[in-house]
Amino acid sequence: MRFSAKVTKNNPKTDKRRPFSRSFVYPIPLWPNFVKFFTIVNMQPIDMQHIAVVTATAVATYVVVSIIVGVVFVEYALHLPRQDRLGKSLLRSAAIGQGIGCLEDATVTVQDGVRLFGWYVRPVNDNGSVVVLLHGAGHDRVRVEKQALVLLKHGYRVLMPDSRGQGHSEGRLTTFGVKESDDVQRWVSWLQKHHSPKCIYGYGQSMGALILLRSLAVEKRFCAVVADSCPISFVEVGYDLIGRAFRLSSWFGRSFGRAAMESAILYSRLRYGVDLTDASAKIGLLKTASPVLLVQGTADQKVPLRHAGHLCSCTRMAEVWYVPGVGHSAAIDAANSEYELRLVSWFALP
């Protein structure tokens, strides 16, 4: 069976269709032993001007949306809502009623004049060492009182400050370690001046872990630290958030969401003078000689597993404890006895 293809030229004077349009007849076999011909009529030339307009509109829309997302993200992140849960704390009644120790208020004034507040708690059986406990974003010192009770039981004193802009501490902005690194230094100096501990340890949870590890770049007096559910940096958290918003992983944030994060960083610099690229745990890990224990739940959706693996690769002083099936900052509840054992053992390091 022969197949034919017919091409017909249009007459521009008699045909209303555009010049150079064609009618093509293509043979398309649909079943053995017979052929059906399908005709595509009036194939028009590409309108490059229309494509250019559509492309420019799409790019402009992407840029505008990225700028808006970046500005909104920074405004929320730097002005986290405060929580005041001191009235719901069980630590004060436990310390008095169970003989765990005495609790006193602590205050320091940092470099920019902001006053920070917290609790300093002593156990009955004091081993002479103290642990600085740093809470996560949007919380206050009460968030880490479970860890405080565990450590007090084993003879450690604890310092539980409210981060700047959180709880009862002063400050308009939460900068995820950019300014808080100096705050940690001030607290450590306050401890050495007023209480002369044998050894100072650090514990941070989520944002508190990021602040703690970032402070290691300038604070060398920690004997050992524990970082629970610690992100790599503020920027990496932003990529994860953008990816989760579209039910995708961080690759979406790094590609399509990169413009939004760049807008957020630029806006933060221009509006508040805060360089959020400096809010990175890697900066501290690359400069520390203190042993670092990273606690990472395998079911953590806010800080995925890649964060702990990447941070561990930054220094030989770090190791990771992966807690199976545990979500964000939930290891102390899901694996309480092992958590207590690992925490106390790590803080026994000289």
C-alpha positions in Angstrom: 0.0 0.0 0.0 1.4 3.4 -0.9 1.3 6.4 1.3 1.2 10.0 0.0 1.7 13.4 1.6 0.2 16.4 -0.1 1.4 19.9 0.5 -0.7 22.8 -0.8 0.3 26.4 -1.1 -2.1 29.1 -0.3 -2.8 32.1 -2.5 -2.3 35.3 -0.4 -4.8 37.2 -2.7 -7.6 34.7 -2.5 -7.1 32.9 0.8 -7.9 34.7 4.0 -5.3 32.7 5.9 -1.8 34.2 6.6 0.9 33.9 3.9 3.1 30.9 4.1 0.6 28.8 6.0 0.4 25.2 4.9 -2.0 22.3 4.8 -0.3 19.0 5.5 -1.6 15.5 5.0 0.1 12.9 7.2 -0.4 9.2 7.0 -0.9 7.8 10.5 -1.3 3.9 10.7 -4.0 3.1 13.3 -4.3 -0.7 12.6 -2.6 -3.3 10.5 -3.6 -3.3 6.8 -5.3 0.1 6.7 -4.2 3.7 7.0 -6.1 6.8 8.2 -5.0 10.2 7.1 -5.1 13.0 9.5 -5.0 16.6 8.3 -3.5 19.5 10.3 -4.8 22.7 8.8 -3.5 26.2 8.9 -0.2 25.9 10.9 0.6 29.5 11.8 4.1 31.0 12.1 5.3 31.6 15.7 4.5 35.0 17.2 7.8 36.0 18.9 6.4 39.3 20.2 3.6 37.5 22.1 6.1 35.0 23.6 8.4 37.8 24.7 5.4 39.6 26.4 4.3 36.4 28.2 7.9 35.7 29.3 8.5 39.2 30.6 5.2 39.1 32.5 6.1 35.7 34.1 9.6 36.9 35.1 8.2 40.2 36.6 5.6 38.3 38.5 8.2 35.9 39.9 10.4 38.7 41.0 7.6 40.7 42.7 6.3 37.6 44.5 9.8 36.7 45.6 10.4 40.1 47.1 7.0 40.1 48.9 7.7 36.6 50.3 11.2 37.6 51.4 10.0 40.7 53.3 7.1 38.9 55.0 9.4 36.0 56.0 12.0 38.3 57.6 9.4 40.5 59.4 7.9 37.4 61.0 11.2 35.6 61.8 12.8 38.7 63.4 9.7 39.6 65.4 8.7 36.3 66.8 5.7 36.4 69.2 6.6 36.3 72.9 5.5 33.6 75.3 5.3 34.1 79.0 4.9 30.7 80.6 6.7 31.4 83.9 3.4 31.1 85.8 3.0 27.6 84.4 6.5 26.5 85.4 6.9 23.5 87.7 10.6 24.1 88.2 10.3 26.6 91.1 7.8 24.5 93.1 9.9 21.3 92.4 13.1 23.1 93.5 11.5 24.1 96.8 9.2 21.2 97.5 11.5 18.3 96.5 14.7 19.8 97.8 16.4 20.0 94.3 17.9 23.3 95.1 17.4 27.1 95.3 16.4 29.3 92.4 17.4 32.9 91.9 16.9 35.5 89.2 19.8 36.4 86.9 20.3 39.5 84.8 23.0 40.7 82.4 23.3 43.8 80.2 24.8 43.1 76.8 26.8 45.2 74.4 23.9 47.1 72.8 22.3 47.9 76.1 19.6 45.2 76.0 18.9 43.5 79.4 18.5 39.7 79.4 16.8 37.8 82.2 16.9 34.2 83.3 17.0 31.7 86.2 20.1 30.4 88.0 19.3 27.2 89.9 21.5 25.2 92.3 21.0 21.6 93.2 21.3 20.2 96.8 24.2 17.9 95.8 26.3 20.4 93.8 29.1 18.9 91.7 30.5 22.4 90.9 29.7 22.5 87.2 27.0 24.5 85.4 25.0 24.0 82.2 23.7 26.9 80.1 20.3 25.9 78.6 19.1 27.8 75.5 15.5 27.4 74.4 14.0 27.4 70.8 12.3 30.1 68.7 9.0 31.4 70.0 9.5 30.0 73.5 11.0 31.0 76.8 13.2 29.4 79.5 10.3 27.1 80.6 10.8 25.2 77.4 14.0 23.6 78.7 12.9 22.9 82.3 12.7 19.1 81.6 16.4 19.2 80.8 17.0 21.4 83.8 15.4 18.9 86.2 17.4 16.0 84.8 20.7 17.9 85.2 19.8 19.2 88.7 19.1 15.6 89.8 22.7 14.8 88.8 24.3 17.7 90.6 24.6 20.2 87.9 23.7 23.9 88.3 21.7 25.3 85.5 21.4 28.8 83.9 18.2 29.3 82.0 18.1 32.6 80.2 15.4 34.0 77.9 16.8 34.8 74.5 16.7 38.4 73.4 13.3 39.4 72.1 11.8 36.3 73.8 10.2 35.7 77.2 11.0 38.4 79.7 14.3 39.6 78.0 14.4 42.9 76.3 15.2 43.4 72.6 13.1 44.0 69.5 14.7 41.5 67.2 15.5 37.8 67.3 18.5 37.3 65.0 19.2 33.6 65.3 22.8 33.9 66.6 24.0 37.1 64.8 23.6 39.2 68.0 22.9 36.3 70.4 26.5 35.0 70.1 27.7 38.0 72.1 24.8 37.4 74.6 26.1 33.9 75.3 29.5 35.3 76.0 28.0 37.7 78.5 26.2 34.9 80.3 29.4 32.8 80.5 31.3 35.8 81.9 28.5 36.4 84.4 28.8 32.8 85.6 32.6 33.0 86.0 32.4 36.3 87.8 29.6 35.5 90.3 29.8 31.7 90.7 33.2 30.4 89.6 32.0 27.0 88.3 34.4 24.1 87.8 33.3 23.6 84.3 30.7 25.3 82.0 28.7 23.3 79.5 26.1 24.3 76.9 22.8 22.9 75.8 20.6 24.3 73.0 17.3 23.2 71.5 16.4 24.1 67.9 17.1 27.9 67.5 18.9 27.7 70.9 21.2 25.0 69.4 21.9 27.3 66.4 22.8 30.2 68.7 24.9 27.9 70.9 26.9 26.5 68.0 27.3 29.9 66.4 28.7 31.3 69.6 31.5 28.7 69.6 33.3 30.9 67.1 33.9 33.5 69.8 33.2 31.6 73.1 36.0 29.1 73.9 35.1 28.4 77.6 32.6 25.6 77.1 33.9 22.2 78.1 31.3 20.4 75.9 28.0 21.2 74.3 24.8 19.4 73.2 22.8 20.7 70.2 19.3 19.2 69.9 17.5 19.5 66.5 20.0 22.1 65.3 19.7 23.5 61.7 22.7 24.4 59.6 21.7 28.0 59.3 18.9 30.5 59.0 19.1 30.4 55.2 18.9 26.6 55.0 15.8 26.7 57.3 14.3 29.2 54.9 14.9 26.8 51.9 13.2 24.0 53.9 10.2 26.1 54.8 9.7 27.2 51.1 9.9 23.5 50.0 7.4 22.4 52.7 5.0 25.1 51.7 4.7 23.3 48.3 4.9 19.8 49.8 8.4 19.4 48.3 11.9 19.1 49.7 14.6 21.8 50.1 15.7 21.5 46.4 12.6 23.5 45.5 13.6 26.2 48.0 17.1 26.3 46.7 16.0 26.7 43.1 12.7 28.5 42.8 12.8 29.9 46.3 16.3 31.3 46.0 15.2 34.7 44.9 12.9 34.9 47.9 15.7 34.1 50.3 18.1 36.6 48.6 15.4 39.2 49.0 14.9 38.4 52.6 18.7 38.6 53.3 19.0 42.0 51.5 15.9 43.4 53.2 17.2 42.4 56.6 20.5 44.1 55.9 19.0 47.3 54.6 16.1 47.5 57.1 17.7 46.3 60.3 21.4 46.1 59.7 21.4 42.3 60.4 23.3 40.0 58.0 21.3 36.7 58.3 23.9 34.8 56.4 26.0 35.1 59.6 23.3 33.0 61.4 25.1 29.8 60.7 26.1 26.9 63.1 28.9 26.0 60.7 30.8 29.2 61.5 31.2 28.1 65.1 31.8 24.4 64.4 34.7 25.3 62.1 36.5 27.2 64.9 35.8 25.2 68.1 37.7 22.6 70.0 34.8 21.7 72.3 33.2 18.3 71.9 29.7 18.6 70.3 26.9 16.1 70.5 24.2 16.5 67.9 20.8 15.0 68.7 18.6 14.4 65.7 15.2 12.7 65.4 14.8 10.7 62.3 11.2 11.9 61.9 12.0 15.6 62.3 10.1 17.5 59.6 11.3 21.0 60.6 15.0 20.2 60.6 15.6 17.2 58.2 18.3 14.6 58.7 20.7 16.3 56.2 21.3 19.1 58.7 22.9 16.9 61.4 25.0 15.0 58.8 26.3 18.2 57.3 27.1 19.8 60.7 28.9 16.6 61.8 31.1 16.8 58.8 32.3 20.3 59.7 34.5 19.1 62.7 36.1 16.0 64.1 34.8 17.1 67.5 31.2 16.4 66.7 29.2 13.2 66.7 25.5 12.5 66.0 22.9 10.6 68.0 20.1 9.7 65.6 16.9 9.0 67.6 14.6 6.7 65.6 11.0 7.9 64.9 11.3 11.1 66.9 10.2 14.5 65.7 11.5 18.0 66.3 13.0 18.5 69.8 11.1 15.5 71.1 13.9 13.1 72.0 13.7 13.9 75.7 10.1 12.7 75.8 10.4 9.7 73.4 13.7 8.3 74.8 13.8 9.8 78.3 16.1 7.3 80.0 18.6 7.1 77.2 18.4 10.9 76.7 19.3 11.4 80.4 22.1 8.9 80.2 23.7 10.5 77.1 23.2 14.0 78.4 24.9 13.4 81.7 27.6 11.3 80.2 28.5 14.0 77.6 28.6 16.6 80.4 31.0 14.5 82.3 33.7 15.3 79.7 36.4 17.6 81.2 
